[in-house]
Amino acid sequence: MKTIVLVHGFWVTPRSWEHWIDRYQQAGYQVIAPAYPGFEVEVEALNADPTPIEEVTAPAIISHLEAVVGALDEPPIIIGHSAGGAFTQVLLDHGFGAAGVAINSAATEGVLVTPPSQIKSTFPVLKNPTNRHKAVGLTPEQWKYTFANTLTEEESLALYQRYHVPASGRILWNSVLANFQPGPQDIHVDYHNDNRAPLLFVSGSEDHLMPPSVQRSNAKHYKSSKTITEIKEYEGMAHLLPVQKGWEEVADHVLAWAVKHAGWPAATGA
């Protein structure tokens, strides 16, 4: 059975993939949605005690994901959302995966585009350098602007209560500082890597946290003529694309694209 690995982003946990897990399993795939180290507990537990979020590092996340993917019998399709999109890019650069999809992806090192809406979205963390040592949550109002700006107040609040956890101030601060420090940092990839698996960037047109301009810039950094790098934008979609209305169309499209470019046969499931 072919395997799909789903990588979550910040301010959420693997629970954010719950709909995709069921849909892909019904289609006949094995689906793995690994948590970051220490995030294996439920959302409610992480909100009650965010210590694992304070302690996690990007290298630890990457190492853990590589161990999960490396233990499989054959390379999987890797799909990441937000920060998970950046981790997906790193995994592909390191030789993992048959194909990858980065949805509303955080940027890898060297991508300097910073739209105003992104600055506003990350301000709760970056406004104070002491947050570098903390797990920083969002208020329901901040969540709506950052994750669910196309939804109603009621819809956004329901998603907040279902999925929200604090994010690592350490990793967010380090990602900002990476472009001002010499040498490769945590979220570095080789944009000239000729052996990287095919990669699709998916953007929501209304995303405030990682707007389409970030995805376009990130994609343009890839210089190898021997790899496939494509972009798909969905009109009207916000950052929390995996759970908002219309997610089924996105899930089906990215799977079809990834299966095709991974060279897999069609699944036999429903």
N, C-alpha and C positions, 0 to 999 in steps of 0.2 A: 504494500500500500504506500502510495506517495505521501510525503509529509509537507505540511505548510507550517511555518513558524511565524507567529504573530508577536511583534515586539511593541509593548506599550510605551507611552511617553510620560512626561512629568505632570503632576497634579492629578494623575489617575493611576490605576493598577490594571492587571490583566482582566479585571471585570469589564473594562471598557470594550473588550473584544467579544463579549458574551454572545452577541447576535451573529457575528462572523464565524465563531467557533461552531455554532449549531448549523449554520448554512453550509459551511465547507464540509463538515462531517456528513451531512445529509447528501452532499455531492459525491461522497465516496473517498474522502481524504482523511488521513490522520492529521490532527491539528494539535499543535503545542503552543501554548501562550505562556512562556516563562516569565516569572516575576523577577525583578531586580533582587539582588541579595538582601535578605531581611524583609522583603515585601510579600512573602508567601502567605501572610495572614490576611484577614479580610479588611476591607476599607474601614470599617468601624474600629477595628483594633489599631490600625495605623493612626487614625485620628485621635484615639485615646492616648497612644504612646508613639510619637513620631521619632523616637530614638534611631530606628533603623534608617530613616530618611536622612537624619543629621549625619550619620556615619558612612553612608554609601559614597563611593567614588566612581567616576567614569571608567577608570581602568578595571575596577572590580566588576562593573556591569559588563564591560566588553569581554573580560576573561570568562565570566559566567556564561554569557551567551555563546561564546565560542565553544565552551565545554559541552553545552546542550546540543548545538548543531553538529559538533565534531563527533559526538557519540552516535549519530544516526548512521544507518547503513549506506545511505546515498545522500547527495546534496539536496536540501529542500528548497522550496520557494520561501523566501523571507520577505515579510511585509511588516513595515514599521510605521508607526504614527507619531508625528511631532518629534520629540527627542529620539523615539524609536526609529524614526526615519534616518536620523544621523547615525545611530548605531547600526542600522541596516547597511548604510554606505560603508562604514568601517569594516563590517563583516565581509562584504563583497570584496573590498580592497584586500583583505587578508586571505582571500582565496576560498571563502565559504559561500555556499548557496549556488543553486542552478540558475536562479533569476531573483531579482529583488524589486520591491516596490516601496517607495518612500512617500507617505501620505502627509501632506501639510508639514513637510519635514523641517526640523531644525537644521541650520546650516552646518556644514563641516568647516574646518579651519581654512581661513583665507577668503571666505565669502563676507564682503564688507557691507552689503546692502542692509540698511536698518530703517525701514519705513516708520513714520511717526506712530502708527497704531501699534507697532511692535514695541516701541519705547514705552508707550502707555501701558501695554499689557504686562511687561516685565518690571515696571516701576515698583510694584509692591515688594519685589526682591532686591532690585538694584538701587533703590533709593538710600539704602543704608549699608555701608561696608560691613557692619557687624553681622548682617544677615548671611555673610559667607560661612558662618559657623552654625547656622540654624536651619530648621525645616520651616518653610514659609508658606502658609496657606493663603487662600483667596477668600474674600467675603463673597456672599451671593451676588452682590452688585459687580464686583470685579470679575467673578466667574462669567457672568452673563456677557460682559464686554469682551472678555478674552476668548471664551469657548463657545458661547451660544448667542451671539449677537443677532442672529436671524430668527431666533425663537421668541415665544411669548415669555413673560415673567414667570408664569406658572410652569411652563415646559422647562425653562432654564433651571428653576429651583428644584424641580423633580430630578433632573440630571445631576445637579449639584449634590443633592442628598444621596444619590445612588453611587456616584463615582468619585467625588472630590476627596483628595488627600493633599497634605502639604507637599511642596517640592523642595529639592535640595538647593539651598542657597550656595553651597560650595561649588556644585557643578555649573550652575548658571553663571556665577561670578567668574569661574575659571574659563568658561566658554567666551566670555566677553574679553577677558585679559589675554587669551591665547593669541590674538592677532597683533598683540603689542610685545610679545616675548619672542626671543630668538629660538629657532629650532622647532621641530614638530612637538605639538602639545597633545592633549588627550584625544581630541576628535580630529586627528589628522588623517588624510587619505592621499594616496598618490594619484593625482589626476591624469597621469600619463600611463597608468597601469594597463597594458595591452591584454592582460589575462582576466580582467574583471568580468564577472557575469553581467548579462543585460540588466539595465536599471530603468525603471519608470518612475518619474516624479508625478504625483497627483496633487493638485491644488484645489482648494475651495475659493471661489472668486471673492467671497466676503470674509475670508479669514483675517482676523486682526492680529493674531499672534505670529503666524508665519505666512504672510501674504504671498500671492503668486509671484511677486517680484523677487522674493527670496529664493523660491524654487527655480525660477528662470536663471537667476545669477548662479546658483549652485550648479545647475546642469551645464551652463556654459563653461564652467571651470574644467570640465572633463575634456581633455585634449586628444585622447587616443582615438585614432581613426579606425581601430580594430574592434572597438566595443560599441554596444548599442546603448544610447542614452536618449530617452524620449520624455515628453511632457504631455500631460492631459489635465485640462482645467474644467471644473464643474461649476456652472453658474448657480449662484444663490446659496452655496454651501459655506458654513462657518468652520471654525477650527475643529469642533467636536464632530467631525464628519462621520466617524464609524458608528454613531448612534442616532444621528438626526434623520428626519424624514428623507427618504430617498437613498439611504445607505445601501439598499439591496442592489441598485443599479451600479454603484461604485464597486461593491464587493464582486459582482459578477464580471464587470469589465476588467478589473485588475487581475482577477484569477485567469480569465481567458487570455489576457496579454502575457501573463507570467508562464502559463502552461505552454503557450505557443513558443515563447522564446527560450524556455527551458528544454524544449524538444520532447516534452512528455506526451504520451497518448492521452486521449480524452478519458476522463474518469467514467466509471460505470455506474455511479450512484445516481440518485434522483436529481 
